[in-house]
Amino acid sequence: MEATFVTKEYGNRQVYFVGGGIASLAGAAYLVRDCNFAGSDIHIIEEMHILGGSNDGIGDVDQGYVIRGGRMLNDEVYENLWELLSTIPSIDHPGQSVREEIIAFDTANPTHSNARLIDRSGKVQDVLSMGFDMADRLAMGKLIITPEEAMGKARINDWFGPHFFETNFWYMWATTFAFQPWHSAVEFKRYMLRFMHEFPRIQTLEGVTRTPYNQYDSIILPLQKYLEPLGVDFSLKCTVTDLQFKDGDGITVTQMNVLREGVADVIEVKEGDLVIVTNGSMTEGSSLGSMTAAPELNGKGSSWKLWENIAAKKPGLGNPSPFADYVDESKWESFTVTFQDSVFFDLMEQFTRNRAGTGALVTFKDSSWFMSVVLAFQPHFRNQPEHVKVFWGYGLYPDKVGDFVNKRMCDCTGEEIMQELIGHLHFEAHRDEIMATANCIPCMMPYITSQFMPRLGTDRPQVVPYGSTNLAFISQFCEIPDDVVFTEEYSVRAARTAVYTLLGMGRPVEPIRQYHYDVRTLFASFVTSFR
């Protein structure tokens, strides 16, 4: 028997989304698709001049392309993202959904890494063995069975000894998901459970699902094109600085303080209106360098300050400090390189034996910067000419001095980052050819792994806090039991939960698949730990 849902009448109710990332776009889509909400009564407020938030992808052939981060999707666990994208029309293939478009692309261009780890001599490592000893296995088992509430703010290196951080497993898992030894053991445990099915194939990354272009062009743009004709209001270059609340013990937003292109204004939140906030941002404060200049290290911006302001006014709205006040432990640096020819890509294909465009991650495990690169399918941008090639890389230790450049990564220009990369690849004989057309744009991201920082259970607010009548949170810094931050799924699940809960829809969200209860997955993981 099919479930039935009551169609609601909303009158003149308005919904305000703070932040223009994937969570807000997904929330708007759920409002019009599942709740029969008028698009003209939905407002997405974004301080940048473009939507997408951390799902970015900008540039051109002359200035160079930039993607601050690459996102690894997964067919098995991104339950709500795939359900949503199955109803969003493709821009490029009429009659297809974005989900169908991604499946077709990924099937034709599957990820498979033949050179997951490279050592200091430039040799491809055999990574079939995880490299565990019995102490590592016992510590992993203890971590998995220990309840989160008993772990508190423990760090990963509180649970594992020094040997664990020299295993093939750690080199691969840490660079796939961007974990550091000082990050939260709770978040690490959640990843181990949520992605347990990926453990046996972590060395090839076969479980990674890629999009045809960068995620802005492949996911954000189709969502925007879906919402625009529905009349959704996109208020760009508008910053929310504070929220005002109704007096009393409950949580009811009455006003929003905003800056519209620098001019102060107030949005009155009337009875029945909803305010859905992206609190905090992993890419806030990002700074770009160039071939001749290093990026700057910036501080807190509007999303952190907004969260600080409202958390000081009402209990139950979380505590931003564990995430925002430890930049030295949450920052790392990425870089995007644009070439006018295929010289570097041809050399990489020969060296790694990875078919060009498979998006396989290559990590230099002995690199002082703990550097990795990804060569995605080309073109990676919609406006990218055929002869142009673009790849992305990152270093998890930007404060360390390089192995081939006697400078910290954070102090390096794009040219110097390329020099370090060429050294690790031992491509010195081809240096002039590679550098002839290279345009490397470094990007410092002070808060990029802030969501992994050690925390208490109360530091992240609930999606809909207790006592809230019209406020919800949909960022990577709200609390969704059992799910993993630093994923597209977390944002979409939060948005769906917020919309359904605040409107009392009584509709379920897609449940989290519990692979760690599957006997076959458990057995495969057990065998893998002894490889």
C-alpha positions in Angstrom: 0.0 0.0 0.0 1.4 3.4 -1.0 1.8 6.1 1.6 -0.4 9.2 1.1 0.6 12.7 2.1 -1.6 15.7 2.8 -1.2 18.7 0.5 -0.8 21.8 2.6 -1.9 25.3 2.0 0.8 27.8 2.9 -0.8 31.2 2.4 1.9 33.9 2.4 4.6 31.9 4.2 8.1 32.6 3.2 11.2 30.4 3.5 14.7 32.0 3.9 17.8 29.9 3.2 21.1 31.4 4.6 23.9 30.4 2.2 23.7 29.4 -1.4 25.4 26.0 -1.3 24.1 22.6 -2.2 22.1 22.2 1.0 20.0 25.3 0.3 19.5 24.4 -3.3 18.4 20.9 -2.3 16.1 22.3 0.4 14.5 24.6 -2.2 14.0 21.7 -4.5 12.3 19.6 -1.8 10.0 22.5 -1.0 8.7 22.8 -4.5 8.9 19.1 -5.4 7.5 17.5 -2.3 5.7 20.2 -0.4 4.0 22.1 -3.2 5.6 25.3 -2.0 5.6 28.3 -4.4 9.1 29.0 -5.8 8.5 32.8 -5.5 8.2 32.3 -1.7 11.6 30.7 -1.4 14.6 33.0 -0.9 18.3 31.8 -1.0 20.6 34.5 0.4 24.3 34.2 -0.6 27.1 36.6 0.1 29.1 35.6 -3.0 28.2 36.6 -6.5 27.6 33.0 -7.5 25.7 30.0 -6.1 27.3 26.7 -5.1 29.2 27.4 -1.9 32.0 24.8 -1.5 30.9 23.1 -4.8 32.8 25.5 -6.9 34.4 25.5 -10.4 35.4 28.8 -12.0 37.8 30.3 -14.5 38.7 30.3 -18.1 41.6 29.4 -20.4 43.2 32.8 -20.1 43.1 33.3 -16.3 43.3 29.6 -15.4 40.7 27.3 -13.8 40.1 26.9 -10.1 38.4 24.2 -8.0 39.1 24.5 -4.3 38.2 20.9 -3.6 37.3 17.7 -5.4 34.4 15.6 -4.1 34.3 11.8 -4.1 30.8 10.5 -4.5 29.7 7.0 -3.7 26.9 5.0 -5.2 26.2 2.9 -2.1 25.9 5.5 0.6 24.7 8.9 -1.0 21.1 7.9 -0.6 19.4 11.3 -0.5 21.7 12.9 -3.0 21.0 10.3 -5.6 17.2 10.3 -5.0 17.2 14.1 -5.4 19.3 14.1 -8.6 17.1 11.4 -10.1 14.4 14.1 -10.4 16.6 17.0 -11.6 16.8 17.2 -15.4 20.1 17.0 -17.1 21.3 20.2 -18.9 23.1 18.3 -21.6 20.9 15.3 -22.2 17.2 16.0 -22.7 15.1 13.2 -21.2 17.8 12.2 -18.7 18.1 13.1 -15.1 21.3 14.3 -13.6 21.5 10.9 -11.7 21.2 9.0 -15.0 23.8 11.3 -16.6 26.3 10.6 -13.8 25.7 6.8 -14.0 26.2 6.8 -17.7 29.4 8.8 -17.4 30.8 6.8 -14.5 30.1 3.5 -16.3 31.9 4.7 -19.4 34.8 6.1 -17.3 35.2 4.0 -14.2 37.7 5.0 -11.5 40.6 2.6 -11.1 44.0 3.6 -9.6 47.1 1.6 -10.6 49.4 4.0 -8.7 47.7 4.9 -5.5 50.9 5.5 -3.5 54.3 6.7 -4.8 57.4 6.6 -2.6 60.3 9.1 -2.4 62.2 7.4 -5.2 59.3 7.7 -7.6 58.4 4.1 -7.4 54.7 2.9 -7.5 54.0 1.0 -4.3 52.3 -2.4 -3.9 49.3 -1.5 -1.7 47.3 -4.7 -1.7 48.4 -5.2 1.9 47.0 -2.7 4.4 50.2 -3.0 6.5 48.4 -3.6 9.8 50.0 -5.4 12.8 47.9 -7.0 15.5 47.9 -3.9 17.7 46.4 -1.9 14.8 43.7 -4.5 14.2 42.8 -4.6 17.9 42.7 -0.8 18.2 40.4 -0.6 15.1 38.1 -3.2 16.6 37.9 -1.4 19.9 37.2 1.9 18.1 34.3 0.4 16.1 32.6 -1.1 19.1 33.0 1.8 21.5 29.9 4.0 21.8 30.4 7.6 20.7 29.3 9.0 24.0 32.2 7.2 25.7 34.7 8.7 23.2 34.2 12.4 23.9 36.7 14.6 22.2 39.3 11.9 21.7 41.6 12.2 18.7 42.5 9.5 16.2 46.0 9.4 17.6 44.6 8.8 21.1 43.4 5.4 19.8 46.2 4.2 17.6 49.9 3.9 18.1 52.7 5.4 15.8 52.8 2.2 13.6 49.2 2.8 12.4 50.1 6.1 10.9 52.8 4.4 8.7 50.5 1.8 7.2 49.3 1.7 3.6 45.8 1.9 5.0 46.4 5.2 6.7 48.2 6.8 3.7 45.3 5.8 1.5 42.3 6.4 3.9 43.7 9.7 5.1 44.3 11.2 1.6 41.0 9.8 0.3 39.0 11.5 3.0 41.4 14.2 4.3 41.9 12.9 7.8 44.7 14.0 10.1 46.0 12.1 13.2 44.7 14.9 15.5 41.1 14.8 14.0 38.1 13.4 15.9 38.1 9.7 16.6 34.3 9.8 16.5 34.3 11.1 12.9 36.9 8.5 11.9 34.8 5.8 13.4 31.7 7.0 11.5 33.7 6.9 8.3 34.9 3.4 9.0 31.3 2.2 9.5 29.6 4.2 6.7 32.3 3.3 4.1 33.1 -0.2 5.4 32.1 -1.6 2.0 35.0 0.5 0.5 37.7 -0.9 2.8 38.5 -4.0 0.6 38.9 -1.8 -2.5 40.5 1.4 -1.1 43.7 0.7 -3.0 42.0 1.1 -6.4 39.2 3.6 -5.4 36.8 1.7 -7.6 33.9 2.8 -5.4 34.4 6.5 -6.3 31.6 7.8 -8.5 32.7 10.7 -10.7 30.6 13.5 -12.4 31.1 14.5 -16.0 32.5 17.9 -15.1 33.5 19.5 -11.8 30.6 19.5 -9.2 29.6 23.1 -9.9 29.0 22.4 -13.6 27.6 18.9 -13.0 25.4 19.3 -9.9 25.0 23.0 -8.8 24.2 24.4 -12.3 21.4 21.8 -13.0 19.9 22.5 -9.6 19.9 26.2 -10.3 18.4 25.7 -13.8 15.7 23.6 -12.2 14.8 26.2 -9.6 15.1 29.4 -11.7 11.9 28.9 -13.9 10.0 28.1 -10.7 10.6 31.6 -9.5 13.0 30.9 -6.6 14.6 34.2 -5.5 18.4 34.2 -5.4 19.6 37.1 -3.4 23.3 37.3 -4.3 25.9 39.6 -2.7 23.8 39.7 0.4 25.2 38.7 3.8 23.2 37.6 6.9 25.0 39.0 9.9 22.6 38.2 12.8 19.2 36.7 13.7 16.8 38.2 16.3 14.7 35.9 18.4 11.3 36.2 20.2 11.7 36.6 23.9 11.1 33.4 26.0 12.5 29.9 26.3 11.6 28.7 22.8 13.5 29.4 19.6 11.6 31.6 17.1 13.4 33.9 14.7 11.7 37.3 14.3 14.2 39.2 12.2 17.3 38.7 10.0 20.0 41.4 9.9 21.6 41.6 6.5 24.1 43.6 4.4 23.0 44.1 0.8 26.2 44.9 -1.1 27.4 46.6 2.1 24.2 48.4 3.0 22.5 47.3 6.3 18.9 46.1 6.1 16.4 44.0 8.1 14.2 41.2 6.9 11.1 40.8 9.0 10.4 37.1 9.7 6.6 36.8 10.1 4.6 34.2 11.9 4.8 30.9 9.8 8.0 31.9 7.9 11.0 29.6 8.1 14.7 30.4 8.4 17.1 27.6 7.4 20.8 28.4 8.1 24.1 27.1 6.8 26.1 27.6 10.0 29.8 27.7 9.4 31.7 26.9 6.2 34.6 24.7 5.3 35.7 27.0 2.5 35.2 30.3 4.2 38.3 32.5 4.2 39.8 30.7 1.1 42.5 32.7 -0.6 44.0 32.2 -4.1 47.6 32.7 -5.1 49.1 32.6 -8.6 52.2 31.4 -10.4 54.1 34.3 -8.8 52.3 34.8 -5.5 51.4 32.6 -2.5 47.9 32.7 -1.1 47.2 34.5 2.2 45.9 32.9 5.4 42.5 34.6 6.1 40.4 34.5 9.3 36.8 34.1 10.2 34.1 35.5 7.9 30.4 35.9 8.0 29.2 32.3 8.4 31.3 31.7 11.5 30.4 35.2 13.0 26.7 34.6 12.4 26.9 31.2 14.2 28.8 32.8 17.1 26.2 35.6 17.3 23.2 33.4 17.5 24.8 30.6 19.7 25.4 33.3 22.3 21.7 34.2 22.4 20.0 30.8 22.8 21.0 27.4 24.2 20.8 24.5 21.8 22.3 26.3 18.9 25.7 24.6 19.2 29.2 25.9 19.9 31.3 27.0 16.9 34.6 27.3 18.8 35.9 23.7 18.4 35.5 24.1 14.7 36.5 27.7 14.0 39.2 28.4 16.5 41.9 25.9 15.6 43.0 26.9 12.1 46.5 25.3 12.4 44.7 22.0 12.7 42.0 22.5 10.1 43.8 24.1 7.2 45.3 22.7 4.1 46.2 23.9 0.7 45.0 22.8 -2.8 46.1 23.9 -6.2 44.6 23.8 -9.7 46.8 23.6 -12.8 45.8 24.6 -16.3 47.9 23.5 -19.3 47.6 24.6 -22.9 48.8 21.1 -24.1 48.7 17.4 -23.0 52.4 17.0 -22.2 51.9 16.5 -18.4 48.9 14.3 -18.8 50.7 12.1 -21.3 53.7 11.7 -18.9 51.3 10.9 -16.0 49.5 8.3 -18.1 52.8 6.5 -18.9 54.1 6.8 -15.3 51.0 5.7 -13.4 49.5 3.3 -16.0 46.2 5.0 -15.2 44.1 5.6 -18.2 43.8 9.3 -18.9 40.8 10.8 -17.2 39.9 8.0 -14.7 40.2 10.5 -11.8 42.5 8.2 -9.9 44.1 9.7 -6.8 47.9 9.6 -6.7 49.5 10.2 -3.3 53.2 10.9 -2.6 53.4 9.1 0.7 56.8 10.4 1.7 56.1 13.9 0.7 56.7 16.5 3.5 53.6 18.2 2.3 51.7 14.8 2.1 50.8 15.8 -1.4 48.3 14.2 -3.8 47.0 14.9 -7.3 44.0 13.9 -9.3 43.7 14.0 -13.1 40.0 14.1 -13.9 38.3 13.3 -17.2 38.8 16.2 -19.7 37.2 18.6 -20.2 36.6 19.2 -16.5 34.8 22.6 -17.1 32.0 23.4 -19.5 33.9 26.2 -21.2 37.3 24.3 -21.4 38.7 24.1 -24.9 39.7 20.6 -26.2 43.5 21.3 -26.2 43.4 22.6 -22.6 44.0 20.2 -19.7 43.2 20.8 -16.0 44.1 18.9 -12.9 43.8 19.4 -9.1 46.0 18.6 -6.2 46.5 19.3 -2.5 48.9 19.1 0.4 47.7 18.2 3.9 50.7 19.6 5.6 51.0 23.2 4.3 53.3 24.3 7.1 56.0 21.8 6.3 59.1 22.7 4.2 59.1 20.9 0.8 61.5 18.1 -0.2 62.6 19.9 -3.5 61.7 23.5 -2.6 63.2 24.8 0.6 60.0 26.6 1.6 56.7 25.8 3.4 54.0 25.0 1.0 51.9 27.9 2.4 54.7 30.3 1.3 55.1 28.9 -2.2 54.0 30.4 -5.4 52.3 28.2 -8.0 55.5 27.9 -9.9 57.2 26.6 -6.8 54.5 24.1 -6.1 54.9 22.8 -9.7 58.7 22.5 -9.0 58.0 20.3 -5.9 55.5 18.1 -7.8 58.0 17.6 -10.7 60.6 16.6 -8.2 58.4 13.9 -6.6 57.5 12.6 -10.0 61.1 12.6 -11.1 60.1 14.4 -14.3 63.1 16.8 -14.2 64.1 15.9 -17.8 60.7 17.2 -18.9 60.6 20.3 -16.7 60.8 22.9 -19.4 58.1 21.2 -21.5 55.8 20.9 -18.5 56.3 24.5 -17.3 56.0 26.0 -20.8 52.2 26.4 -20.5 51.6 25.6 -16.8 49.3 27.9 -14.8 49.2 26.7 -11.2 46.8 28.6 -8.9 47.3 27.6 -5.2 44.4 28.0 -2.7 44.7 28.2 1.1 41.7 27.0 3.0 41.9 27.7 6.7 38.7 25.7 7.7 38.6 22.9 5.1 38.7 20.1 7.7 37.2 22.0 10.6 34.2 19.6 10.6 36.6 16.8 11.6 37.9 18.6 14.7 37.4 16.9 18.1 34.0 17.9 19.6 31.4 17.1 22.1 28.0 15.8 21.2 26.4 19.2 22.0 28.8 21.3 19.9 26.8 20.7 16.7 23.2 21.8 16.9 20.4 19.5 15.8 19.0 20.0 12.3 15.9 21.4 14.1 16.9 22.3 17.6 14.7 21.4 20.5 12.1 24.2 21.0 12.5 25.6 17.5 9.4 26.8 15.7 11.0 28.1 12.6 14.7 27.7 12.6 16.8 24.8 11.2 20.5 24.1 10.4 21.7 22.5 7.2 25.5 22.8 7.2 28.3 20.3 7.7 28.2 21.6 11.3 24.7 20.3 12.3 24.2 16.9 13.9 22.9 13.9 12.0 23.4 10.7 13.9 25.6 8.1 12.2 26.2 10.1 9.0 29.5 11.5 7.9 30.5 15.1 7.4 32.6 16.3 4.4 30.1 14.8 2.0 27.4 16.0 -0.4 25.1 13.5 1.2 25.3 15.2 4.7 24.2 18.5 3.3 21.3 17.1 1.3 20.1 14.8 4.1 20.2 17.8 6.5 18.2 19.9 4.0 15.6 17.2 3.5 15.2 16.6 7.2 14.9 20.4 7.9 12.2 20.9 5.3 10.1 17.9 6.2 10.4 18.5 9.9 9.6 22.2 9.9 6.6 21.8 7.6 5.4 18.6 9.4 5.3 16.7 6.2 5.4 13.2 7.7 7.6 12.0 4.8 10.6 9.9 5.5 14.1 10.7 4.3 16.2 7.9 2.7 17.6 5.8 5.6 21.3 5.4 6.2 22.5 2.0 4.8 24.1 0.0 7.6 26.8 -1.9 5.7 28.6 -2.8 9.0 25.7 -5.1 9.8 26.0 -7.0 6.5 27.8 -10.3 7.1 29.5 -10.3 3.7 30.8 -6.8 4.1 32.1 -7.7 7.6 33.9 -10.8 6.4 35.5 -9.0 3.4 36.7 -6.2 5.7 38.1 -8.8 8.2 40.0 -10.6 5.4 41.3 -7.2 4.1 42.7 -6.3 7.5 45.0 -9.4 7.3 46.2 -8.8 3.7 
